[in-house]
Amino acid sequence: MTGRERIRAIISGRSADRCGFWLGAPHERSWPLYFRHFGVDTEEEVRERLGDDFRWIRPAACKPLFKSPAQITHAGEGPLARCRSVADLDAAFDWPRPDQLDFGEALQRLRQAGDHYRASGFTVPFFHKLMSLFGMETYLVNLYENPELVHAATDRVCEFYYEANQRFFSEAGDEVDGFFFGNDFGTQRALLVSPEHMQEFVMPWFRRFTEQAHRHGCQVILHSCGSIYGVIEDLIDAGVDCLHPLQARACGMDAETLARDFRGRVAFMGGIDTQHLLVRGNPEEVKADVRRVKQLLGPRLIVSPSHEALLPNVPPENVAAMAEAARTQTENGEMAWNPG
């Protein structure tokens, strides 16, 4: 099978020749380490060496959306922090418009992706963006004290992303296999907001985005770091086909728990611990853990780091070990594969 065929089959629950593998999106400082280790010059050569099945191609990765002239962060005061009424929103911020977007580069990369699975679409981090626009503390307080304002701001952010994705998916056509979008809903221990607030402020638009992607023939892959165990049932019900990145050391996100409660109902991508194992373990320990996760979460599994932005503190030898164990089907006698 090609990587594209393999990942589509895994996510849809059909039979595949083996589990999938995605290296993730390593931090920019990590790539030179990989270039030296594998003796190559480009990111694509690293992915080919490791047998990476998956390509994440974002249509606006380099364009600053929903940012004020000063860089917005979750902490501190955002441009909407002093808004008290819906009427204040338009005066407080210069909202982006879909006609400002250019899809040319992303469409070209999609057409050049070959036999690899193409994950794309605007990542729609509306939960993050609202925290940045208000400031995290102000946003959380407003959930209680000014819900009408939060709903109105959410609509402005999400309407932009919805129209942007509508235009993008229409132009990209069948070049896109999966809609990869992300909002980090969890901390190491639990959800950032209550399940009730998730239902009121997050899930209505969340459902609209999953339905939009499915109408365009895309599988839906949700990225959310942290402990999101308490909302996985709702995410599946809302149409999520695959969960990423399975933060292995967060509460309720270990492979045993996920397998017990959700195996067979959703595909999994990730699960190989980046907080301890990939940083401090050795290659044999990494391979053993990949085999363990495969046994628990397979066959609907794409092996990948539990956080996609691999940092320079992860030795390249452990990255190679993860890829080797992901691709090797020792249980049915397949020869071991070594990426070098």
HUCORVEN-V461755 format. One record per pair of residues at least 24 apart in sequence whose ideal C-beta (glycine too) atoms are under 7 Angstrom apart, sorted by sequence separation. I is the first residue (numbers start at 1). GAP is how many residues later the second one is. D is the distance in whole Angstrom. If there is no record, write none. Layout:
I_GAP_D, I_GAP_D
This chain:
23_24_6, 130_24_6, 226_24_5, 227_24_4, 229_24_6, 242_24_7, 245_24_7, 246_24_4, 249_24_6, 214_25_6, 227_25_6, 241_25_7, 242_25_4, 243_25_6, 244_25_4, 245_25_3, 246_25_4, 248_25_4, 227_26_6, 240_26_6, 241_26_6, 242_26_7, 243_26_7, 244_26_5, 249_26_5, 271_26_6, 23_27_6, 130_27_6, 242_27_5, 249_27_7, 278_27_6, 126_28_7, 129_28_5, 181_28_6, 210_28_6, 211_28_6, 229_28_7, 23_29_5, 210_29_4, 236_29_6, 268_29_5, 21_30_6, 22_30_6, 66_30_6, 210_30_6, 232_30_6, 236_30_5, 21_31_6, 22_31_7, 25_31_6, 65_31_5, 126_31_5, 203_31_6, 207_31_5, 272_31_6, 274_31_5, 21_32_6, 22_32_4, 126_32_5, 206_32_6, 207_32_7, 268_32_6, 272_32_7, 274_32_5, 286_32_5, 290_32_6, 20_33_5, 198_33_6, 267_33_4, 268_33_5, 269_33_4, 272_33_5, 273_33_5, 274_33_5, 20_34_7, 179_34_4, 263_34_6, 270_34_5, 272_34_6, 279_34_5, 283_34_5, 287_34_5, 291_34_6, 126_35_6, 195_35_6, 203_35_6, 269_35_5, 270_35_7, 271_35_6, 279_35_6, 283_35_6, 286_35_4, 290_35_4, 195_36_6, 270_36_5, 274_36_7, 278_36_5, 286_36_5, 290_36_6, 124_37_5, 190_37_5, 191_37_7, 259_37_4, 281_37_6, 287_37_7, 186_38_6, 188_38_6, 189_38_6, 255_38_5, 259_38_6, 283_38_4, 287_38_4, 122_39_5, 179_39_4, 185_39_5, 186_39_6, 187_39_5, 188_39_6, 191_39_5, 258_39_6, 286_39_7, 93_40_7, 178_40_6, 182_40_7, 184_40_6, 186_40_2, 187_40_6, 190_40_7, 191_40_6, 256_40_6, 274_40_7, 278_40_5, 60_41_6, 177_41_7, 178_41_4, 179_41_5, 180_41_5, 181_41_7, 182_41_3, 183_41_6, 184_41_4, 185_41_7, 186_41_4, 255_41_4, 122_42_5, 176_42_6, 177_42_6, 179_42_7, 181_42_7, 182_42_6, 184_42_6, 186_42_4, 255_42_5, 122_43_5, 174_43_7, 178_43_5, 180_43_7, 185_43_5, 59_44_5, 121_44_5, 7_46_5, 122_46_7, 162_46_7, 166_46_7, 185_46_6, 6_47_6, 7_47_6, 59_47_4, 121_47_6, 154_47_6, 158_47_4, 162_47_7, 165_47_6, 169_47_4, 58_48_7, 121_48_7, 221_48_7, 57_49_6, 169_49_7, 3_50_3, 143_50_7, 162_50_7, 272_50_6, 3_51_7, 150_51_6, 154_51_6, 57_52_5, 120_52_7, 57_53_6, 80_53_5, 81_53_6, 78_54_5, 79_54_6, 80_54_5, 81_54_5, 143_54_5, 78_55_5, 121_55_7, 128_55_6, 57_56_7, 78_56_5, 120_56_5, 127_56_4, 128_56_7, 74_57_5, 78_57_5, 81_57_5, 118_57_6, 123_57_7, 124_57_4, 125_57_6, 126_57_7, 55_58_5, 74_58_6, 77_58_5, 118_58_6, 119_58_7, 121_58_4, 123_58_5, 125_58_5, 127_58_7, 143_58_6, 248_58_4, 73_59_6, 76_59_6, 118_59_5, 119_59_4, 121_59_7, 123_59_5, 245_59_6, 247_59_5, 72_60_4, 117_60_5, 120_60_7, 121_60_6, 245_60_7, 246_60_6, 247_60_7, 55_61_5, 57_61_6, 59_61_7, 72_61_7, 75_61_6, 95_61_6, 117_61_7, 119_61_4, 190_61_7, 245_61_5, 54_62_6, 55_62_7, 58_62_7, 60_62_6, 74_62_4, 86_62_7, 98_62_6, 110_62_6, 188_62_5, 189_62_5, 245_62_6, 53_63_6, 54_63_5, 55_63_6, 56_63_5, 57_63_5, 59_63_6, 66_63_5, 86_63_6, 89_63_6, 101_63_6, 245_63_6, 53_64_6, 55_64_7, 85_64_7, 89_64_6, 96_64_6, 107_64_6, 111_64_6, 186_64_6, 54_65_6, 58_65_6, 95_65_7, 98_65_5, 103_65_6, 107_65_6, 110_65_4, 83_66_6, 86_66_4, 98_66_5, 110_66_7, 66_67_6, 89_67_6, 103_68_6, 98_69_6, 80_73_6, 127_75_6, 126_79_7, 225_82_6, 124_85_6, 66_91_7, 121_92_7, 119_102_6, 8_109_7, 59_109_5, 7_110_4, 4_111_5, 3_112_6, 4_112_6, 2_113_4, 3_113_5, 4_113_5, 3_114_6, 56_124_6, 11_167_7, 8_169_6, 4_173_6, 12_207_7, 11_208_5, 8_211_7, 11_230_5, 11_231_5, 22_247_6, 54_248_7, 11_256_5, 10_257_6, 50_270_7, 51_272_6, 50_273_4, 19_275_6, 51_276_5, 19_279_5, 33_279_6, 37_279_4, 19_280_7, 22_280_6, 24_280_6, 30_280_5, 21_281_7, 24_281_5, 30_281_6, 19_282_5, 20_282_4, 21_282_5, 22_282_4, 27_282_5, 30_282_5, 34_282_6, 16_283_7, 19_283_7, 20_283_7, 25_283_5, 26_283_7, 27_283_6, 29_283_5, 33_283_5, 19_284_6, 24_284_4, 25_284_6, 26_284_4, 27_284_5, 24_285_7, 27_285_7, 24_286_6, 13_287_6, 51_288_7, 50_289_5, 10_290_6, 49_290_5, 10_291_7, 49_291_6, 10_292_6, 7_295_6, 21_302_6, 38_302_6, 21_305_4, 21_306_6, 19_307_6, 18_309_7, 18_311_5
